[in-house]
Amino acid sequence: MEQSNVFDFDGFQIERESYLGGDCYGVVTSCKKDGAGIPYHLEVEFDISKARFSFSKCYAHEVVPCDELSAVGKLKIMVYLLEKVACAYVTEKAVVQKMSPQKLKKLYHGDDVVMGEILDSEKADGLTIEESFYLYILAQNWANGDEFSWNCGGLEESVSLVEGARMMKL
């Protein structure tokens, strides 16, 4: 780790970070020696699903709760972890950008193909099946004027799916 990137709190320095698939983000610190001269390091983890921090003092063959950090040291590492978790979450969510009517319109204006081909080639990541269904209806209605309806019990009881799609927040 370069000296300029070293994060220090209560005399500990972070040596490793880990993001464990969405549930936990943690750090492992450099080693120190306790009052008896036995080396240990700290592991600080943030459990995202429970919004809980844990501070562990890790010896070679034993892990015990750590209660020796100052309040400022705890707050410093907690803020550090929350920032890391937030960045990881934003990055994860940015990878899956939700398809929207606005994005489809932009694709449609920037291409020479019909809306049906655009809908066929684009992923509906981040959408439920119902949202994908209504997005298809809105896009085809906007691009081609297509009308979609659901007949329940006969022609007299027809429901406009285009109107239903417009009420969805896509």
N, C-alpha and C positions, 0 to 999 in steps of 0.2 A: 504494500500500500504506500503510495507516495505521501510524504510528510504533509503536504498541503491538504490532503483529503482525510486525514486522521480525525476521527471524532472522539473526543475525550470527555468523560464524566466521572467525577469522584476518583480520579487517578486510573481509571480503566480506559482502554482503547479498544474500539471494535476491530476484530480481526476477520470475522466472516458474517455475512448476512444470508438469510434464506427466506424465500417466499414459498410456502408449502401449499401450492394449488388452491388458493382462495380462502383457506380456513385459518392459516396461521402465518405470521411474519415474525422472524426472530433474528437476534444477533448473538454472537459469541464474542467474548472479550479476550484480551490478552491475560496472561496469568499474573497472579500476585501471590504472596505468601501470607498466611494467616498468622495470628499471634504465636502459634507453636512452630512456625517455619514450614508448614505444609502448603505446597502450591495448589492453587485452585483457579478456576476462571468462572465468570458469570455467564449465564444464559438468560436473556430477557426475551420473552415471547409475548405477542399480542394475539389472542384468539379472537378473530374477527366475528365469528358467529355468536360469541358470548360477550363481546366487547370487554374482555378482561385481560389484564396484564399479569404475567407471572415472572418472578425474579428468583432464579435458582443459583445456588453456590455449588459448583461441580468440582468435586475432588476426583482423584483417580478411580476410586471404587464406591463413591457415595455422592448422592445429590441431596442437598438440604435446602430449605427455603432461605432466601437471603433477606436479612433485615438490617444490614449495616449501611445501606446507601442513605445519603442525606436526602431530605425532601427535594432540594434543588437538583441533585443528581438523578433522582427518580423522575422528576418532571422533565428534565432535559432529555433523558433517553425515551420517555413516553412520547414527547413531542416528535422526536426523531423517528420513532417507529410509526406514529400516526401519519407523518408526512410520507414515509416510504409506502405504507399501505395505500394511502390515497393516490399516490402516483401509479402504483401497480394496478389499482382498480380502474383509474382513468385510462391507462394504457390498454388494459384488457377490454374495456368497453369501447374504446376507439377502434379496435380491430373489427368489432362487429357493429357496423353502422347500420342502423335501421333503415330499410327502404321506405320511401315516402312518396306521396303523389308529386311533391315538388322535385324530387330527384328524378322520377320517371319523366316528368315534363322536360327537365333539362336534358336528359338523355335523348328524348324524342326530338327536341329541337336541334340537337347536335349530330343527328344521324339521318340517313336516307332510308331507313327501314320502317316498316309499319309497327304500330304499338304492340301487336301480338308477338312479333319477333323479339322486341325489346323485353317484354314480360317473360318470354321463353328463355332468354339468355341471362337474365339477372337473377341473383339469389335473393331470397326473401328472409335472409338471416335476421334474427331479432324479432320476427313477427310470429304471432300465433297463426294457426290454420285459418281461423275466422278473419283475422286482420288481412292475411294474404288474399283470401277470397274477396273481401270488400275492396282491397286495393286494386285487384284485377278489374272489378266492376267499375270503379271510379276511373281508372286509366282508360279503359275501352270506351266509356261514356264520354270522357273528355276528348279523346283523340278522334273517335269515329262517330260519336253520337249514338252508340249502341244503347239500347234499353234492355234491362233485365228485370224480370218479375217472377214472383212465386205465386202459383195458383193453388189455393187451398180450398178445395171443395167446388171448383168451377170457375168460369171466367168472371163471374160477378164478384168473386172474392179475391181478386188479384192484388198482390202487395208489391210495390215498387222496391226492388233491391237497390236501385240507385239512390233513392231517398234514404234507405237504411244505411247505405255506405257513407252518405254525406254526414250522417249523425255520428259515425264512428270517429274517434280522435286518432287519426293516423299520421 
